[in-house]
């Protein structure tokens, strides 16, 4: 992979990738389900067979990242091991079992004049994906775009370039095994940041949509500069609200899992809200569980009284996606106050209520305007695989086209097919 090329050559490179992607997309759009599945299954086998090379490439990326003093959260996102690599292979293989959305009829009806109308799913075309740190995005995004009939141009972060290249080689091997153009899944072969600028504003002739996966700065830049539609979310400032009617043991289990299972994912809880009516019985056990698990707790005055290890929360803390073992916590007056807090500070990603009161739960589920809202379950379930959708490119907080997990169905558009028998409009 070229680490750097000059600006003029970056433009030529991106132009070449764009033209190749458009050409490949026209072939892939007509490929049958069986051929796409052959490619996916072969790619999964290649990932398993290439275990040593992929892990060696990742070790190089990790060493460079440690030398660059990347944060613990980013290092965790970057790291691959046997278990994570097998999970990546399984994720690609699982896409085989997903229903192929292309060509499926979403709706059909007949008009009084005899015209028969169908709304049919079609690929979006060419998708550009810009992402940071996580090498698994290379495999997940490539697999989902392939199954949904879209060509894709992947631009991973420089910190994961060797890992991405090793995984991309496995995807190409799968395409070749199925007789599909290798250009169906392309990886931008340069770490020059100018490549991102070209994808955002210089490739409108080739890219139909861009999907960012990364930190707030990256996603904000994409949404600000992109000249094609964007599917993305700014951040995952997720909340767990413990209601007065919550079972305390369930509350403890859910809060600890939501924060600490994996702190670096977008579905990790970043703020804990506790109903004042149950603070005397529920607050201390939950906060102490978090502290004892190594989580830094930043709280309001009520939370600080629980333990001297609790630090004072600032106004900024309520807005913050930590992606680390840190959580903000406060006591609120009731479910309405919790809903108001989430509306003010949240990012419309994922929120959970813990309660045995169904009416209160229904109120929360109906009034909280986030992409994913849960009752008596951890926010860490904010994942396409956990929804039975297979791999996903990310969790969209947009209110149009795609919201929540972005899987194969969300990577499609549709067209209307109208069949007549000589009708003309009077």
N, C-alpha and C positions, 0 to 999 in steps of 0.2 A: 504493500500500500504506500502510495506517495504521501509523505508527511506534509509536504507543502509544494504548491506550484504557484507561479505568479498569477496575478489577476487576469491577464489576457487568456492564459491557458486554462484557468478555472472556467471562464466563460465558454471556451471551446469544449471543455470536458462536459459541462452540464448540458450544453446543447446536444452533444452526442448521446448522453444518457437519456435525454428527453425524447429525441427522435426514436431511439431504440425501444423505449418504453411504449410509445404510441403504437409502433409496429407490433410489438409483442402483445399488447392489450387486444388488438384486433383478432389475433389468433386465439388468445386465452378466452375471450368472450364466447367463442364458438366451441370451445373444448367441452367434451362431455364430462359428466360426473366421474365416470370410471377412470378417465385419463388423469383428472385432477387428484383423485384418490391414490392412484398409483404413484404419482409424484410425492404426495405427502407421506405415504408409507415408506417409500424409499428414502426420503429425507430423514425420517425418524430413525431408520436403521443406520443411516450414515452418521447421525449424531452419536448413537451408541458405539458404533465402530470407531469413531474418531475421538473417543473419550480422552486418550492420552494427549493428543495434539491440542484439543480444545482446552483442557486443564492447564497444559504448559503455556498456551497463549494467554490464558487468564492469569496465571502466576506472574507473567511478565507485566501485564497491566496492573496487577495489584502492587507489585514492587515499585513501579513508577508512581502509582497513586500514593503509596505510603511516603515515598521520598518527597512528593509534592505536598505532604501533610494534609491530605483530604480528610474530611470529618469521618467519625466512626459510622455515621448513618450512610454516607456515600460509599464508604468502603464495603459496608454490608450489602448495599445494592449491587456493587460491582462483583462481589466474590462469587465464584462458582466452586462447587465441590461435587462429589459423586452423587449425592442426594439431589442437589439442585439440577445437575445435568440430566439425571434420569427424569426429573420432573419436566424439564424442557422437552425431552424426547417424547414423554407421555402426552404432553400438551399438543405437540404436533400430530402424534398418532390419533389423539382423540378427535381432531378436526375431521378425520376421515369419516367418523360416525355421524357427524352433523349433517342434517338435511341440506342439500344443495339448494340455495334460494333462487338461483338463476333459472328463469323460465317459468317459475311457479306463478300461479294465478292468485292474486291477492283478493280480487273480487270480480264478479261478472254479473251482467244483467242484460235484459232486453228492453228496448224502447217500444212504445206503441206503434212506431212506424216500421218495426221489424229489424232495426239495427241491433246487432249483438255486440256488446262492449265488454272487453276484458282489461283489467289492470294487471300488468305482468312485471315481475321483478327483472331488472337488468343491472349489470355492473355500473359502478360510478365511472370507471375508465382507468385513469392513472392516478395513483395516490402517492403523495409525498409524505414521508414520516420522518420527523426530526426528533431525536431523543437523546437522553443523557444516561450515563452510568450503567443501566441494566442491560446486560447482554441478552437476557431472555426475550427482550422486545424484538430483537432481530428475528428469532425463530417464530415467535407468536405472530408478529405482524406479517412476516412473509407467508406463513401458513394460512392466516385468515384472508389475506388478499388473494392468495391463490384459489382458495375454495370459493370465494365470492366473485371470481372471474376478473379481478382487477390486477393490472400490472402495478408494481410498486418500486419507488426509489427510496432507499433507506439511507438516512444520514445520521449515524450514531455519534456519540461524543468521542473526543480524542482520547479520553481516559480509558475507553473500552475498545479501542480500535482493533487490537489483535484478537480479542475474544469475538468481536463481531465478525471479523474476516473469517475466522475458523468456522463459526456457525453458518455464515453465508455460503461457504464452500459446500456445506452439507445440503443446503437448500438447492443449490445449483445442481448438485449430483442427483437430487430427486427429480428435478425438472428434466434433466437429460435422460434419466431412466424412463420417463414417460413420453419422451419425444416432443417435449414442449420447449419453446425458446428459452435459453438461460436468461435472456433479458426480461423475462416476466418478473424476476426479483433481482434488482440491482442494488449494490451497495456503493455509495459515493466513495471513490478510492483516494480521497484526500482529506486531511484534517484542516485544511485552509478554511478559515471562517467565512471567507467570501462565498463559499459554496452555499451556505445557509441563505445569504442575501439573494443569490440567484434563484434558489428554490422559492423564496417568498415573493419576489417581485419580478424576476426575469424569465420565468418559465410558464407564464399564463397560457402559452400556446400548447403546452404539453401536460401540465398538471391540472387535474379536475378538483382536487381537494387536498388539504394539508392537515395532518394530525400531529400535534406536538405532544411529546411525553417527556417531562422533566420538571425542573424547578419553576418557581413563580416568574423569575426574570425571563426565562426562555419562552414560556407560554405567553406572557404579556407581549414580548417582542413579536412573536408569531402573529398574535391577534391584531397587533398594531400595524405591522408592515405587510402582511400577506395580501396579495392581489387576487387570490382565489379563496373559496370558502374554507373555513377552518372548523374542525371538530376537536374540541379540547376542553380542559378545565384549568382554572388558574391555580387552585390548590385544594387540598383536602383538610379543611378545618372542621373535623368531625366531633360530634358531641354525644355523651352519654348522660341521660337525665334519669336520676333515681327518684321515683315518685313516692309519696307518703304511703301508698299501698303496695310497695315493692316487698318481695321476700328478701330478707337481708342476705341470706346465703347466696341466692341467685344474683343479687346486686354485686356482691363481692366478686363472684366468679366472672361475671360479664365485664365489670369495670377493669379487672386485672387483665383479662384476655384482650379486651378492646385496645388497651394501651400497650401492653408489654409482649404480646405474642410475637409481633414483628413491628418494631417502632418506626421503621423506615418506609412503610407502604402508605399509600394515600388513604387507605381505609382505617388507619390507626386513629384511635380517639385522641384528641388534643385538649379537650375541655370536659371536665366533670361538673355536672350541675346536680345539686341535692336539694330536695324539697325541705323547707324549714320545718314542716310538721313532723318529719322523721329524722331530723338531723341528730337528735339526742341518741338515737339508737343505731342509725345507719352510717353517719358520716365518719366517725372514728374508725370503725372496722375497715371501711373501704380505703380511707387515706393511709392507714397503717399498713395495709396489704401492699399498697403501691410503694410506700417508702421502704418497706422491708425487701421489696423486690428490686431495689436499686433505682427507683424512679424519683426524680426530683419533682416535688409538688410546690407549685406557686399558688397561694390561695388568698382569699379575702380574710377579713378579721376573724370570722367564725372558723374557717379552716385552719388558720394559724394557731388558734387556741388548742387544736387537737394534739400538736406535737411541735417541739421547738425546731425540728428539722424543716418544717414548712416555711418557705420563703414568701415574702409579700409579693402579691401579683400586681403588675402595673396594667394600665389600660391597654398597652400594646399586647400583653399576653393573651387577651381574649380574642385577638385577631390572628394569632400566630399558629402556623403549621410547623411544629417543631421537627417532625421526622426523627425524633430522638427520645430518650427516656426522660421526658419532661412532660408534665401535664399542668394545665391551669384548672383551678377548682374554686367553686363558689356556691354559697347557699342562696336559693331563690325562694320566693314566697309561695309559689304554686306552679301548676302546669302552664298557666297562661304566662307567667313570668319566664319560665323556661323557653316557651315558644318565642316570646319577644326577644330574649337574649340571642337565640339562634338566628332569628331574622336580622338582628342588628350586626352580629359579629361573624356569622357563619359564611361558608363559601358555597352553600347549596349542594354539598357532596353527599354525606351520609350521616344520619342521626339515629339514635336509639333511645327508646323509653323502656325502663324497667318498672313494671307495675302489674298487680293482680286485678286491677280495676279496668274492666273492658271498656267502659264508657270513657274513662280518662285516656286509655290507649287509643281509642278511635278518634278522640279529639286531637291528640298529638299527630296521629298518622294523617289525618285530613288537613290539618292547618299548617304543618311544617312543610314549606315549599322547597324540598331538597330532592335530588335525583333518586336517592334511596332512603327510605325511612323504615326502621325496624322496631318490633315489639318483642321484648324479652329475648334479645339475641345480640351478639357482639357485632360491632361495626366492622370487624375484620372479615365478615362475610361479604363485603362489598367487592365482589370478584366475579367475573363472568363464568369461571369454572364452577364456583359454588352455586351459581344460579342455573347450572345445567346448560349453559350456553357455550361451553368449551372455552378455549383461549379467548382473550379479549385484548384489544389494543390499549384500552384505558377506560376510565369512567368519565363520561361526558356530563358536564353541568349545564350544557346548552339547553335552551327550551325549544329548539326546533331541530328537525331532522332526526337526531339521535340524542337520547338522554339515558344516563346510566351506563351499564357495561356496553362497550362497542364491539360487537361480535360480527359474524358473517352477515346476518340479516341487516344490521345497521350500516354495512358497507355497500349497500345496494340502493338504487333508485328504482323507478318504474316508468313504464310507458303504457299508453292506451292502444289496444288493438281493436279496431272496429270492423266488423264484417257486415256487409250489406248484400242486397240482391237487386241493385240498380236504383236505389233510392236517390232522389235529388231533393234539395231543400226548396220549398216553395217561396 
